[in-house]
Amino acid sequence: MRKSQSALILIRQIIRATDLHDKQLSRATGLTLPQLLTLQTLQEGGSMTIGRLARELNLAQATVTSLLDRLEKKQLIERQRDSQDKRKVWACLSESGNQLLASAPTSVQDSFIDQFEGMEQWEQSMVITALERVAGVLNALDIDAAPVLDIGELDRSSGDRDKHQ
């Protein structure tokens, strides 16, 4: 087998693993990975403005607003207007959101972060360099992407994902 074929197989395996874990997470929680990460960020950081949450998630404020709309419909978060500055809206976890997080399985992203952080610095650098090279070969370096192992639009509902597959 040519090395280019081996590389393509590895890329496909990464995409498939991400997709399979995403589906498993969605079945277990009823959420997409970005929705779960939004809840986790609120759990770790406490109440925060939409702008700060967007910065923490490295997503556009409009995307975060859409994610919060879906989470609010599921009663997993609550939004409150700032008492002094009515333009500010604070998002926080609801009790249901806390309960869901307590029972949620570990995401492939969390597993990746744990294992990657456990690598030696030189190993981390090699992985990043190789991935940058692959992204360059695929002309993907200029594509805007959040640090989320997920496929598709980040503000979709879990039902939207199933319709498109």
N, C-alpha and C positions, 0 to 999 in steps of 0.2 A: 504494500500500500504506500502511495506517495505521502510525503509529509504534509502536503497541502490538504489531502483528504483527512489525515489524522487531525489536523487543526480544525477543519470544518466539523468533524464529528464531535470534538471537544466543545466547540462553540454551541452546537446543537444540543449537546447534553446539558450544558449550563442553562440554555433557554428552556428545555423540557423540565429540568429539575425545578426551576423557578416557577414555571407554569403549574406543575403538579402540586408543589407545596402551596401555591396560591389557591388552587382549587380546594385542597384539603383544609386550609385555613378558613376559606369562605364557607365550606360546609359546616365546620365546627363552630364558627362564630356568627355567620351571616354577614360578615364584613369583608371588605377588600383589604389588602395589606396597607394601603395608604390610610384608610379609615382607622385601622388598628394602630398604626404608628401615630396618628393624631391623638388617639386616646392615651397611648403610652407617654407621649410628650406632655400632655396635660397632667397625667399622673405624676410624672417626674418633676415638672416645673410648677405645678399648681395653676391657679387661675392666671390667664394671660390674655393680652389683647390679641385681636386677629392679626395685626401686623407683626407682633413678636412671634406668634405661633407660626406665621408664614416664614419668618427668618429662621426659626428653629428647625423647621421642616425643609428649608431651602426650596420652597414652592412659592408661586405667585399668590398674592392675597386673594385674587378671584378664585383660584383653585381651592384654597383653604376655606373660603366662604362656602363654596359648593360642598366640600366635604362636611363642614359643620352643619349645613342645612340637612344633609342626609342623616347625620348622627343625632341631630336634634329631633328629627321625625321619629327616630327609634328610641328616643328618650334616654340616650346615652351621655349627652352633654346638656348643659344649660348655658344660655347667654343672658348677660345682664348689662344694662347700660350703666356707664359710670355716673355716679350721683352728682359729680361736679362738672364733668365734661361730657355732655350728652352725645358727642360725636364718637366717643370711645365705647367699644363693646368688649366685654370680658367673657371669655369662654372658660367653663370649668366642667369637670366630670360630674355626672349625676351619680347617685348611689348605684343605679343599674349599670352604669359604665364601669364603676369600680368592681362590681361583682363579675361582669363579663371579663375584665382583664384578669381577675384572680383565677378564672377557669380556662383562659385562652391557652392554646398550645404555643410552644415556642415557634417563631417564624424562621424560615430559612435565612432571612436577613440577620436575625439575632444570632443564629448558629454561626453564620459567616463571620460576623463581627467578633464573637468570642474566639473563634479559631484564628482569625487573622490577627487579632490583638495579641494572641499567644505566640505568634511567630517572632523570630529574631528580626531586628530592624533591617538587616541586609536582605532577608527573605521577603519582607514586606516591600522593600524597594524594588526587588527583582520582579515581583508579581505586578506591581503598579507599572513598571517600565514595559513589561510584556503586554499588559492590557492596553496601555497607551499605544503601543505599536499596532496591536490588532485593531483598535478603534481607528487609527490612522489609515490602515490598509482598507478598512471598510468605509472610509470617508465620513466617519461619525464623530470626529473631534469637535465639530462646531454645533452638534445637536445639543440643545438645552435638555438636561436631564437631572432629576433629583436623585439623591443617594438612596434609591429605593429599588430593591430587586423585585420588579413587577413589570408586567407587559401591558401596554395600552395606556389609555387616559387615566390619570390619577384621581380624577373627581367623579368617576363612574360609580354606579351602584353595583353591588355584587350580582344582581339580576341582569344588569346590562352586559356584563362579561359573559354570562352563560348564553345569552341570546346570540352573541357574535361568534360562538364556537361550534 
